[in-house]
Amino acid sequence: MKISEFYKDHKPAISFEIFPPKRDSYLKDIEPTVEILADLKPDYISITFGAGGSVADNRTIDIARLIKEKYHVEPMVHMTCLNYDKNEIDLFARQMEEYGMENVLALRGDRREGVPEKHDFKYANELTDYLVSGGHDFCIAGGCYPEGHPECQDKEKDILNLKKKVDAGDSLLISQLFFDNRFFYDFLSLARKTGINVPITPGIMPVINKAQIERMTVTCGASLPPRFRRIMDRYGDNKEGLFDAGMAYLVSQAIDLLANDVDGIHLYSMNRPDVARRLVDSLKNLV
Ligand code: FAD
């Protein structure tokens, strides 16, 4: 099923992101997480694709198959293009079709030291365009950035670049994580004014690991509001305390988003089914 269908009724779509574990036993390692996530009945689960990962030996697709074939939840496969040429993207798309995958998050990918870039694709809109013109019948989603993409200082220009992806065929946008909802509302209003009319689902992530959050904010450019920083400072070294406080923050963020009629909630689950369960339980009477 195409994920864009979930956004057609008026109920916000609930989705989770997971990433492939690094070890060779990745399928066995991830299955208990997938089992619990599937039991929470999300509309879909997206699976990241690591820059420089092998297209021929594609863990993202293996995990997507597990989610779809054994747990009957719709997967969304992340696909990046900066480090791949057209032949590799063709192979990726063929694998998706072979296993009945209908949903792809088309991304440029991050620049990583030591990972060589190829030259067929410079931006994500070119990947979307390539998939559409190649005749693939995918529902294509794109990434978006409530605080602006870190490489583009001018937010309006960033939104115009975002529109290129939608014009190329993205039928849904999923946002980068943010910790202050005001960024999302301002971004949403600018996107709508610019003529971006596809569903835009906010991505949120709990603060349950201080070091990880600090790393993430450097790589993705999300800023930490004072209320959030106080939680990290106060409970950063208290594992259980940070989990409870971080979950309370996440739930209040989600409730505010839902009260503002967002299209959905996309949880960066960090492969933590306990986080997803706590969030879903807290929202059960709200969605
Ligand atoms: P683009 O849309 O290409 O934008 C990148 C930059 O180029 C922006 O500054 C934009 O303003 C500018 N730009 C875009 N188009 C043009 C144009 N036509 N002309 C001039 N400038 C342009 N990374 C991974 O490696 N694997 C993942 O699985 C992954 N999952 C993600 C999931 C989500 C929901 C999000 C939001 C991001 C994810 N990322 C992932 C990170 C993403 O790859 C990086 O943020 C990357 O730096 C940008 O990707 P993009 O597709 O948004 O790029």
py3Dmol code that shows the C-alpha trace and the ligand (Angstrom):
import py3Dmol

protein = """\
ATOM      1  CA  MET A   1       0.000   0.000   0.000  1.00  0.00           C
ATOM      2  CA  LYS A   2       1.181   3.489  -0.760  1.00  0.00           C
ATOM      3  CA  ILE A   3       1.875   5.413   2.428  1.00  0.00           C
ATOM      4  CA  SER A   4       0.373   8.621   1.022  1.00  0.00           C
ATOM      5  CA  GLU A   5      -3.011   6.868   1.437  1.00  0.00           C
ATOM      6  CA  PHE A   6      -2.619   7.011   5.238  1.00  0.00           C
ATOM      7  CA  TYR A   7      -2.648  10.784   5.029  1.00  0.00           C
ATOM      8  CA  LYS A   8      -5.891  10.958   3.091  1.00  0.00           C
ATOM      9  CA  ASP A   9      -8.236  10.408   6.011  1.00  0.00           C
ATOM     10  CA  HIS A  10      -8.240  12.974   8.767  1.00  0.00           C
ATOM     11  CA  LYS A  11      -6.493  10.846  11.362  1.00  0.00           C
ATOM     12  CA  PRO A  12      -2.845  11.712  11.985  1.00  0.00           C
ATOM     13  CA  ALA A  13      -0.521   8.957  10.724  1.00  0.00           C
ATOM     14  CA  ILE A  14       1.768   7.440  13.347  1.00  0.00           C
ATOM     15  CA  SER A  15       5.109   6.107  12.130  1.00  0.00           C
ATOM     16  CA  PHE A  16       8.465   4.982  13.491  1.00  0.00           C
ATOM     17  CA  GLU A  17      11.990   5.135  12.136  1.00  0.00           C
ATOM     18  CA  ILE A  18      14.493   2.365  12.828  1.00  0.00           C
ATOM     19  CA  PHE A  19      18.056   1.791  11.634  1.00  0.00           C
ATOM     20  CA  PRO A  20      19.822  -1.459  10.666  1.00  0.00           C
ATOM     21  CA  PRO A  21      22.076  -2.739  13.450  1.00  0.00           C
ATOM     22  CA  LYS A  22      25.746  -2.864  12.507  1.00  0.00           C
ATOM     23  CA  ARG A  23      26.485  -6.489  13.383  1.00  0.00           C
ATOM     24  CA  ASP A  24      26.285  -9.309  10.838  1.00  0.00           C
ATOM     25  CA  SER A  25      23.371 -10.741  12.810  1.00  0.00           C
ATOM     26  CA  TYR A  26      21.383  -7.559  12.053  1.00  0.00           C
ATOM     27  CA  LEU A  27      18.144  -9.354  11.123  1.00  0.00           C
ATOM     28  CA  LYS A  28      18.152 -11.424  14.294  1.00  0.00           C
ATOM     29  CA  ASP A  29      19.155  -8.367  16.330  1.00  0.00           C
ATOM     30  CA  ILE A  30      16.380  -6.129  14.991  1.00  0.00           C
ATOM     31  CA  GLU A  31      13.528  -8.664  14.990  1.00  0.00           C
ATOM     32  CA  PRO A  32      12.530  -8.291  18.688  1.00  0.00           C
ATOM     33  CA  THR A  33      12.335  -4.510  18.146  1.00  0.00           C
ATOM     34  CA  VAL A  34      10.274  -4.903  14.979  1.00  0.00           C
ATOM     35  CA  GLU A  35       7.939  -7.342  16.725  1.00  0.00           C
ATOM     36  CA  ILE A  36       7.108  -4.860  19.487  1.00  0.00           C
ATOM     37  CA  LEU A  37       6.872  -1.897  17.117  1.00  0.00           C
ATOM     38  CA  ALA A  38       4.520  -3.826  14.816  1.00  0.00           C
ATOM     39  CA  ASP A  39       2.368  -4.754  17.806  1.00  0.00           C
ATOM     40  CA  LEU A  40       1.836  -1.016  18.418  1.00  0.00           C
ATOM     41  CA  LYS A  41       0.122  -0.875  15.006  1.00  0.00           C
ATOM     42  CA  PRO A  42       1.888   2.092  13.435  1.00  0.00           C
ATOM     43  CA  ASP A  43       0.773   3.161   9.961  1.00  0.00           C
ATOM     44  CA  TYR A  44       4.300   2.477   8.699  1.00  0.00           C
ATOM     45  CA  ILE A  45       7.909   1.925   9.746  1.00  0.00           C
ATOM     46  CA  SER A  46      10.796   3.574   7.907  1.00  0.00           C
ATOM     47  CA  ILE A  47      14.271   2.057   7.764  1.00  0.00           C
ATOM     48  CA  THR A  48      17.372   4.194   7.315  1.00  0.00           C
ATOM     49  CA  PHE A  49      20.044   3.543   4.714  1.00  0.00           C
ATOM     50  CA  GLY A  50      23.641   4.322   5.686  1.00  0.00           C
ATOM     51  CA  ALA A  51      25.707   6.500   3.346  1.00  0.00           C
ATOM     52  CA  GLY A  52      28.202   4.231   1.628  1.00  0.00           C
ATOM     53  CA  GLY A  53      26.183   1.097   2.459  1.00  0.00           C
ATOM     54  CA  SER A  54      26.187  -1.606  -0.190  1.00  0.00           C
ATOM     55  CA  VAL A  55      23.280  -1.543  -2.621  1.00  0.00           C
ATOM     56  CA  ALA A  56      23.966  -5.130  -3.685  1.00  0.00           C
ATOM     57  CA  ASP A  57      23.834  -6.366  -0.101  1.00  0.00           C
ATOM     58  CA  ASN A  58      21.054  -4.121   1.158  1.00  0.00           C
ATOM     59  CA  ARG A  59      20.253  -4.409   4.878  1.00  0.00           C
ATOM     60  CA  THR A  60      17.563  -1.734   4.627  1.00  0.00           C
ATOM     61  CA  ILE A  61      15.607  -3.835   2.134  1.00  0.00           C
ATOM     62  CA  ASP A  62      16.165  -7.037   4.141  1.00  0.00           C
ATOM     63  CA  ILE A  63      14.654  -5.355   7.206  1.00  0.00           C
ATOM     64  CA  ALA A  64      11.833  -3.841   5.133  1.00  0.00           C
ATOM     65  CA  ARG A  65      10.998  -7.368   3.923  1.00  0.00           C
ATOM     66  CA  LEU A  66      10.885  -8.656   7.498  1.00  0.00           C
ATOM     67  CA  ILE A  67       8.531  -5.817   8.481  1.00  0.00           C
ATOM     68  CA  LYS A  68       6.252  -6.352   5.497  1.00  0.00           C
ATOM     69  CA  GLU A  69       6.279 -10.118   5.049  1.00  0.00           C
ATOM     70  CA  LYS A  70       6.310 -11.325   8.657  1.00  0.00           C
ATOM     71  CA  TYR A  71       4.745  -8.426  10.586  1.00  0.00           C
ATOM     72  CA  HIS A  72       2.422  -7.037   7.895  1.00  0.00           C
ATOM     73  CA  VAL A  73       3.282  -3.393   8.491  1.00  0.00           C
ATOM     74  CA  GLU A  74       4.009  -1.118   5.538  1.00  0.00           C
ATOM     75  CA  PRO A  75       7.743  -0.286   5.321  1.00  0.00           C
ATOM     76  CA  MET A  76       9.280   2.875   3.923  1.00  0.00           C
ATOM     77  CA  VAL A  77      12.750   2.312   2.520  1.00  0.00           C
ATOM     78  CA  HIS A  78      15.259   5.171   2.786  1.00  0.00           C
ATOM     79  CA  MET A  79      17.396   5.602  -0.337  1.00  0.00           C
ATOM     80  CA  THR A  80      20.306   8.044  -0.607  1.00  0.00           C
ATOM     81  CA  CYS A  81      21.950   9.108  -3.855  1.00  0.00           C
ATOM     82  CA  LEU A  82      25.103  11.156  -3.235  1.00  0.00           C
ATOM     83  CA  ASN A  83      27.355   8.106  -3.090  1.00  0.00           C
ATOM     84  CA  TYR A  84      25.708   6.100  -5.872  1.00  0.00           C
ATOM     85  CA  ASP A  85      25.487   6.185  -9.640  1.00  0.00           C
ATOM     86  CA  LYS A  86      22.439   5.566 -11.792  1.00  0.00           C
ATOM     87  CA  ASN A  87      23.192   1.837 -12.168  1.00  0.00           C
ATOM     88  CA  GLU A  88      23.242   1.411  -8.412  1.00  0.00           C
ATOM     89  CA  ILE A  89      19.998   3.353  -7.999  1.00  0.00           C
ATOM     90  CA  ASP A  90      18.443   1.174 -10.728  1.00  0.00           C
ATOM     91  CA  LEU A  91      19.519  -1.909  -8.796  1.00  0.00           C
ATOM     92  CA  PHE A  92      18.073  -0.492  -5.564  1.00  0.00           C
ATOM     93  CA  ALA A  93      14.757   0.298  -7.278  1.00  0.00           C
ATOM     94  CA  ARG A  94      14.610  -3.153  -8.902  1.00  0.00           C
ATOM     95  CA  GLN A  95      15.173  -4.813  -5.517  1.00  0.00           C
ATOM     96  CA  MET A  96      12.339  -2.761  -4.074  1.00  0.00           C
ATOM     97  CA  GLU A  97      10.026  -3.808  -6.871  1.00  0.00           C
ATOM     98  CA  GLU A  98      11.053  -7.445  -6.640  1.00  0.00           C
ATOM     99  CA  TYR A  99       9.965  -7.530  -2.984  1.00  0.00           C
ATOM    100  CA  GLY A 100       6.821  -5.469  -3.460  1.00  0.00           C
ATOM    101  CA  MET A 101       8.113  -2.326  -1.723  1.00  0.00           C
ATOM    102  CA  GLU A 102       6.008   0.660  -2.730  1.00  0.00           C
ATOM    103  CA  ASN A 103       7.369   3.424  -0.505  1.00  0.00           C
ATOM    104  CA  VAL A 104      10.709   5.183  -0.626  1.00  0.00           C
ATOM    105  CA  LEU A 105      12.182   8.162   1.206  1.00  0.00           C
ATOM    106  CA  ALA A 106      14.375   9.737  -1.490  1.00  0.00           C
ATOM    107  CA  LEU A 107      17.336  11.536   0.071  1.00  0.00           C
ATOM    108  CA  ARG A 108      20.574  13.091  -0.972  1.00  0.00           C
ATOM    109  CA  GLY A 109      22.452  11.670   2.027  1.00  0.00           C
ATOM    110  CA  ASP A 110      24.972  13.337   4.283  1.00  0.00           C
ATOM    111  CA  ARG A 111      28.528  14.076   3.235  1.00  0.00           C
ATOM    112  CA  ARG A 112      30.810  11.727   5.175  1.00  0.00           C
ATOM    113  CA  GLU A 113      34.557  11.860   5.330  1.00  0.00           C
ATOM    114  CA  GLY A 114      36.111   8.870   3.612  1.00  0.00           C
ATOM    115  CA  VAL A 115      32.905   7.971   1.721  1.00  0.00           C
ATOM    116  CA  PRO A 116      33.455   8.851  -1.969  1.00  0.00           C
ATOM    117  CA  GLU A 117      30.753  10.841  -3.727  1.00  0.00           C
ATOM    118  CA  LYS A 118      29.576   9.989  -7.234  1.00  0.00           C
ATOM    119  CA  HIS A 119      28.380  12.488  -9.768  1.00  0.00           C
ATOM    120  CA  ASP A 120      25.053  11.308 -11.184  1.00  0.00           C
ATOM    121  CA  PHE A 121      23.024  12.987  -8.427  1.00  0.00           C
ATOM    122  CA  LYS A 122      23.726  16.214  -6.600  1.00  0.00           C
ATOM    123  CA  TYR A 123      20.407  16.834  -4.834  1.00  0.00           C
ATOM    124  CA  ALA A 124      17.449  14.755  -3.680  1.00  0.00           C
ATOM    125  CA  ASN A 125      15.084  16.306  -6.259  1.00  0.00           C
ATOM    126  CA  GLU A 126      17.256  14.697  -8.961  1.00  0.00           C
ATOM    127  CA  LEU A 127      16.733  11.282  -7.347  1.00  0.00           C
ATOM    128  CA  THR A 128      12.963  11.804  -7.199  1.00  0.00           C
ATOM    129  CA  ASP A 129      12.977  12.936 -10.809  1.00  0.00           C
ATOM    130  CA  TYR A 130      15.046   9.899 -11.843  1.00  0.00           C
ATOM    131  CA  LEU A 131      12.705   7.470 -10.073  1.00  0.00           C
ATOM    132  CA  VAL A 132       9.602   9.095 -11.561  1.00  0.00           C
ATOM    133  CA  SER A 133      11.005   9.276 -15.085  1.00  0.00           C
ATOM    134  CA  GLY A 134      12.226   5.676 -14.773  1.00  0.00           C
ATOM    135  CA  GLY A 135       8.559   4.677 -14.560  1.00  0.00           C
ATOM    136  CA  HIS A 136       8.741   3.263 -11.020  1.00  0.00           C
ATOM    137  CA  ASP A 137       5.354   3.280  -9.353  1.00  0.00           C
ATOM    138  CA  PHE A 138       6.582   4.301  -5.900  1.00  0.00           C
ATOM    139  CA  CYS A 139       5.109   6.619  -3.332  1.00  0.00           C
ATOM    140  CA  ILE A 140       8.090   8.956  -2.886  1.00  0.00           C
ATOM    141  CA  ALA A 141       8.669  10.952   0.287  1.00  0.00           C
ATOM    142  CA  GLY A 142      11.328  13.569   0.976  1.00  0.00           C
ATOM    143  CA  GLY A 143      13.101  14.986   4.009  1.00  0.00           C
ATOM    144  CA  CYS A 144      12.505  18.543   5.261  1.00  0.00           C
ATOM    145  CA  TYR A 145      14.088  20.771   7.896  1.00  0.00           C
ATOM    146  CA  PRO A 146      12.022  22.930  10.283  1.00  0.00           C
ATOM    147  CA  GLU A 147      15.153  24.819  11.371  1.00  0.00           C
ATOM    148  CA  GLY A 148      16.499  24.934   7.814  1.00  0.00           C
ATOM    149  CA  HIS A 149      19.000  22.488   6.339  1.00  0.00           C
ATOM    150  CA  PRO A 150      22.439  23.089   7.917  1.00  0.00           C
ATOM    151  CA  GLU A 151      24.025  23.746   4.496  1.00  0.00           C
ATOM    152  CA  CYS A 152      21.531  26.478   3.563  1.00  0.00           C
ATOM    153  CA  GLN A 153      21.612  29.635   5.668  1.00  0.00           C
ATOM    154  CA  ASP A 154      18.621  31.199   3.912  1.00  0.00           C
ATOM    155  CA  LYS A 155      15.377  29.522   5.075  1.00  0.00           C
ATOM    156  CA  GLU A 156      13.331  30.857   2.168  1.00  0.00           C
ATOM    157  CA  LYS A 157      15.820  29.513  -0.340  1.00  0.00           C
ATOM    158  CA  ASP A 158      15.812  26.181   1.497  1.00  0.00           C
ATOM    159  CA  ILE A 159      12.006  26.036   1.151  1.00  0.00           C
ATOM    160  CA  LEU A 160      12.251  26.845  -2.554  1.00  0.00           C
ATOM    161  CA  ASN A 161      14.701  23.950  -2.866  1.00  0.00           C
ATOM    162  CA  LEU A 162      12.235  21.789  -0.941  1.00  0.00           C
ATOM    163  CA  LYS A 163       9.532  22.692  -3.427  1.00  0.00           C
ATOM    164  CA  LYS A 164      11.734  21.319  -6.229  1.00  0.00           C
ATOM    165  CA  LYS A 165      11.444  17.882  -4.618  1.00  0.00           C
ATOM    166  CA  VAL A 166       7.663  18.134  -4.380  1.00  0.00           C
ATOM    167  CA  ASP A 167       7.451  19.397  -7.978  1.00  0.00           C
ATOM    168  CA  ALA A 168       9.598  16.420  -9.014  1.00  0.00           C
ATOM    169  CA  GLY A 169       7.150  13.971  -7.396  1.00  0.00           C
ATOM    170  CA  ASP A 170       7.525  13.756  -3.604  1.00  0.00           C
ATOM    171  CA  SER A 171       4.032  13.183  -2.266  1.00  0.00           C
ATOM    172  CA  LEU A 172       4.885  13.429   1.425  1.00  0.00           C
ATOM    173  CA  LEU A 173       7.536  15.140   3.551  1.00  0.00           C
ATOM    174  CA  ILE A 174       9.012  13.907   6.814  1.00  0.00           C
ATOM    175  CA  SER A 175      10.794  16.419   8.984  1.00  0.00           C
ATOM    176  CA  GLN A 176      14.152  16.365  10.633  1.00  0.00           C
ATOM    177  CA  LEU A 177      13.871  16.164  14.410  1.00  0.00           C
ATOM    178  CA  PHE A 178      13.340  19.331  16.402  1.00  0.00           C
ATOM    179  CA  PHE A 179      12.766  20.037  20.082  1.00  0.00           C
ATOM    180  CA  ASP A 180      10.861  23.306  19.890  1.00  0.00           C
ATOM    181  CA  ASN A 181       7.511  23.076  18.089  1.00  0.00           C
ATOM    182  CA  ARG A 182       7.584  26.737  17.158  1.00  0.00           C
ATOM    183  CA  PHE A 183      10.202  25.927  14.519  1.00  0.00           C
ATOM    184  CA  PHE A 184       7.837  23.409  12.963  1.00  0.00           C
ATOM    185  CA  TYR A 185       4.830  25.744  12.929  1.00  0.00           C
ATOM    186  CA  ASP A 186       6.811  28.596  11.343  1.00  0.00           C
ATOM    187  CA  PHE A 187       8.275  26.215   8.781  1.00  0.00           C
ATOM    188  CA  LEU A 188       4.861  24.729   7.995  1.00  0.00           C
ATOM    189  CA  SER A 189       3.351  28.124   7.432  1.00  0.00           C
ATOM    190  CA  LEU A 190       6.210  29.164   5.114  1.00  0.00           C
ATOM    191  CA  ALA A 191       5.971  25.869   3.214  1.00  0.00           C
ATOM    192  CA  ARG A 192       2.206  26.308   2.669  1.00  0.00           C
ATOM    193  CA  LYS A 193       2.710  29.921   1.537  1.00  0.00           C
ATOM    194  CA  THR A 194       5.304  28.665  -0.950  1.00  0.00           C
ATOM    195  CA  GLY A 195       2.747  26.307  -2.462  1.00  0.00           C
ATOM    196  CA  ILE A 196       3.903  23.058  -0.886  1.00  0.00           C
ATOM    197  CA  ASN A 197       0.633  21.260  -0.343  1.00  0.00           C
ATOM    198  CA  VAL A 198       1.636  17.654   0.369  1.00  0.00           C
ATOM    199  CA  PRO A 199       1.352  16.216   3.924  1.00  0.00           C
ATOM    200  CA  ILE A 200       4.266  17.232   6.150  1.00  0.00           C
ATOM    201  CA  THR A 201       4.785  14.965   9.114  1.00  0.00           C
ATOM    202  CA  PRO A 202       6.909  16.171  12.033  1.00  0.00           C
ATOM    203  CA  GLY A 203       9.773  13.973  13.249  1.00  0.00           C
ATOM    204  CA  ILE A 204      10.440  13.856  16.986  1.00  0.00           C
ATOM    205  CA  MET A 205      12.985  12.107  19.154  1.00  0.00           C
ATOM    206  CA  PRO A 206      13.217  11.636  22.917  1.00  0.00           C
ATOM    207  CA  VAL A 207      16.126  12.798  25.044  1.00  0.00           C
ATOM    208  CA  ILE A 208      17.080   9.558  26.722  1.00  0.00           C
ATOM    209  CA  ASN A 209      20.809   9.591  26.074  1.00  0.00           C
ATOM    210  CA  LYS A 210      22.672  12.853  26.654  1.00  0.00           C
ATOM    211  CA  ALA A 211      25.738  12.068  24.522  1.00  0.00           C
ATOM    212  CA  GLN A 212      23.598  10.867  21.620  1.00  0.00           C
ATOM    213  CA  ILE A 213      21.423  13.990  21.653  1.00  0.00           C
ATOM    214  CA  GLU A 214      24.458  16.265  21.698  1.00  0.00           C
ATOM    215  CA  ARG A 215      25.932  14.373  18.733  1.00  0.00           C
ATOM    216  CA  MET A 216      22.651  14.526  16.843  1.00  0.00           C
ATOM    217  CA  THR A 217      22.197  18.245  17.342  1.00  0.00           C
ATOM    218  CA  VAL A 218      25.651  18.859  15.873  1.00  0.00           C
ATOM    219  CA  THR A 219      24.972  16.687  12.810  1.00  0.00           C
ATOM    220  CA  CYS A 220      21.375  17.735  12.140  1.00  0.00           C
ATOM    221  CA  GLY A 221      21.456  21.318  13.416  1.00  0.00           C
ATOM    222  CA  ALA A 222      18.474  21.044  15.812  1.00  0.00           C
ATOM    223  CA  SER A 223      18.672  23.566  18.631  1.00  0.00           C
ATOM    224  CA  LEU A 224      18.041  22.744  22.271  1.00  0.00           C
ATOM    225  CA  PRO A 225      15.475  24.956  24.027  1.00  0.00           C
ATOM    226  CA  PRO A 226      16.334  25.947  27.644  1.00  0.00           C
ATOM    227  CA  ARG A 227      13.601  23.692  29.095  1.00  0.00           C
ATOM    228  CA  PHE A 228      15.134  20.759  27.261  1.00  0.00           C
ATOM    229  CA  ARG A 229      18.710  21.618  28.212  1.00  0.00           C
ATOM    230  CA  ARG A 230      17.690  21.858  31.877  1.00  0.00           C
ATOM    231  CA  ILE A 231      16.418  18.276  31.712  1.00  0.00           C
ATOM    232  CA  MET A 232      19.714  17.110  30.215  1.00  0.00           C
ATOM    233  CA  ASP A 233      21.753  19.019  32.802  1.00  0.00           C
ATOM    234  CA  ARG A 234      19.672  17.812  35.727  1.00  0.00           C
ATOM    235  CA  TYR A 235      19.166  14.169  34.747  1.00  0.00           C
ATOM    236  CA  GLY A 236      21.955  13.512  32.205  1.00  0.00           C
ATOM    237  CA  ASP A 237      23.762  11.126  34.534  1.00  0.00           C
ATOM    238  CA  ASN A 238      20.662   9.468  35.936  1.00  0.00           C
ATOM    239  CA  LYS A 239      19.559   6.881  33.369  1.00  0.00           C
ATOM    240  CA  GLU A 240      16.058   6.229  34.725  1.00  0.00           C
ATOM    241  CA  GLY A 241      15.468   9.887  35.596  1.00  0.00           C
ATOM    242  CA  LEU A 242      16.509  11.018  32.106  1.00  0.00           C
ATOM    243  CA  PHE A 243      14.229   8.408  30.532  1.00  0.00           C
ATOM    244  CA  ASP A 244      11.188   9.561  32.519  1.00  0.00           C
ATOM    245  CA  ALA A 245      11.875  13.274  32.014  1.00  0.00           C
ATOM    246  CA  GLY A 246      12.760  12.789  28.337  1.00  0.00           C
ATOM    247  CA  MET A 247       9.575  10.800  27.710  1.00  0.00           C
ATOM    248  CA  ALA A 248       7.453  13.434  29.460  1.00  0.00           C
ATOM    249  CA  TYR A 249       9.003  16.086  27.194  1.00  0.00           C
ATOM    250  CA  LEU A 250       8.410  13.946  24.081  1.00  0.00           C
ATOM    251  CA  VAL A 251       4.785  13.271  24.997  1.00  0.00           C
ATOM    252  CA  SER A 252       4.075  16.959  25.676  1.00  0.00           C
ATOM    253  CA  GLN A 253       5.703  17.849  22.350  1.00  0.00           C
ATOM    254  CA  ALA A 254       3.536  15.275  20.549  1.00  0.00           C
ATOM    255  CA  ILE A 255       0.336  16.428  22.288  1.00  0.00           C
ATOM    256  CA  ASP A 256       0.994  20.031  21.291  1.00  0.00           C
ATOM    257  CA  LEU A 257       1.619  18.945  17.670  1.00  0.00           C
ATOM    258  CA  LEU A 258      -1.577  16.886  17.592  1.00  0.00           C
ATOM    259  CA  ALA A 259      -3.561  19.738  19.135  1.00  0.00           C
ATOM    260  CA  ASN A 260      -2.296  21.835  16.230  1.00  0.00           C
ATOM    261  CA  ASP A 261      -3.653  19.317  13.705  1.00  0.00           C
ATOM    262  CA  VAL A 262      -0.390  18.068  12.249  1.00  0.00           C
ATOM    263  CA  ASP A 263      -0.534  15.398   9.543  1.00  0.00           C
ATOM    264  CA  GLY A 264       1.161  12.777  11.684  1.00  0.00           C
ATOM    265  CA  ILE A 265       3.882  11.963  14.187  1.00  0.00           C
ATOM    266  CA  HIS A 266       7.090  10.282  13.015  1.00  0.00           C
ATOM    267  CA  LEU A 267       9.079   8.939  15.934  1.00  0.00           C
ATOM    268  CA  TYR A 268      12.843   8.567  15.601  1.00  0.00           C
ATOM    269  CA  SER A 269      12.665   5.447  17.732  1.00  0.00           C
ATOM    270  CA  MET A 270      16.429   4.849  17.908  1.00  0.00           C
ATOM    271  CA  ASN A 271      15.477   1.142  17.917  1.00  0.00           C
ATOM    272  CA  ARG A 272      13.940   1.606  21.387  1.00  0.00           C
ATOM    273  CA  PRO A 273      10.524  -0.097  21.430  1.00  0.00           C
ATOM    274  CA  ASP A 274      10.037   0.981  25.069  1.00  0.00           C
ATOM    275  CA  VAL A 275      10.058   4.608  23.871  1.00  0.00           C
ATOM    276  CA  ALA A 276       7.552   3.884  21.118  1.00  0.00           C
ATOM    277  CA  ARG A 277       5.310   1.960  23.491  1.00  0.00           C
ATOM    278  CA  ARG A 278       5.303   4.755  26.083  1.00  0.00           C
ATOM    279  CA  LEU A 279       4.500   7.349  23.400  1.00  0.00           C
ATOM    280  CA  VAL A 280       1.714   5.313  21.804  1.00  0.00           C
ATOM    281  CA  ASP A 281       0.165   4.511  25.203  1.00  0.00           C
ATOM    282  CA  SER A 282       0.197   8.205  26.091  1.00  0.00           C
ATOM    283  CA  LEU A 283      -1.485   9.205  22.839  1.00  0.00           C
ATOM    284  CA  LYS A 284      -4.063   6.418  22.630  1.00  0.00           C
ATOM    285  CA  ASN A 285      -7.040   8.679  23.306  1.00  0.00           C
ATOM    286  CA  LEU A 286      -5.669  11.573  21.256  1.00  0.00           C
ATOM    287  CA  VAL A 287      -5.293  10.171  17.730  1.00  0.00           C
TER     288      VAL A 287
END
"""
ligand_1 = """\
53
FAD
P 18.425 17.853 -0.429
O 16.956 17.991 -0.500
O 19.141 17.580 -1.705
O 19.006 19.193 0.242
C 20.354 19.291 0.626
C 20.807 20.737 0.581
O 20.870 21.198 -0.774
C 19.873 21.721 1.289
O 20.677 22.704 1.869
C 19.020 22.307 0.156
O 18.585 23.636 0.450
C 19.990 22.287 -1.006
N 19.317 21.968 -2.292
C 18.384 20.991 -2.493
N 18.042 20.944 -3.796
C 18.765 21.890 -4.433
C 18.853 22.302 -5.800
N 18.132 21.712 -6.740
N 19.711 23.322 -6.108
C 20.471 23.925 -5.134
N 20.422 23.564 -3.827
C 19.581 22.554 -3.479
N 20.708 10.315 5.704
C 21.215 9.089 5.420
O 22.389 8.984 5.031
N 20.447 7.965 5.543
C 19.157 8.003 5.948
O 18.477 6.977 6.033
C 18.594 9.293 6.281
N 17.301 9.412 6.682
C 16.759 10.657 6.869
C 15.389 10.787 7.190
C 14.803 12.039 7.328
C 13.330 12.144 7.656
C 15.588 13.213 7.168
C 14.958 14.565 7.320
C 16.946 13.103 6.880
C 17.554 11.835 6.724
N 18.904 11.689 6.402
C 19.426 10.438 6.136
C 19.787 12.851 6.390
C 19.880 13.513 4.999
O 20.490 12.617 4.083
C 20.718 14.779 5.164
O 20.033 15.711 5.940
C 21.264 15.397 3.898
O 22.229 16.379 4.287
C 20.235 16.120 3.039
O 19.391 15.240 2.435
P 18.116 15.778 1.617
O 17.550 14.625 0.912
O 17.219 16.553 2.479
O 18.884 16.751 0.576
"""
view = py3Dmol.view(width=600, height=400)
view.addModel(protein, "pdb")
view.setStyle({"model": 0}, {"cartoon": {"style": "trace"}})
view.addModel(ligand_1, "xyz")
view.setStyle({"model": 1}, {"stick": {}})
view.zoomTo()
view.show()
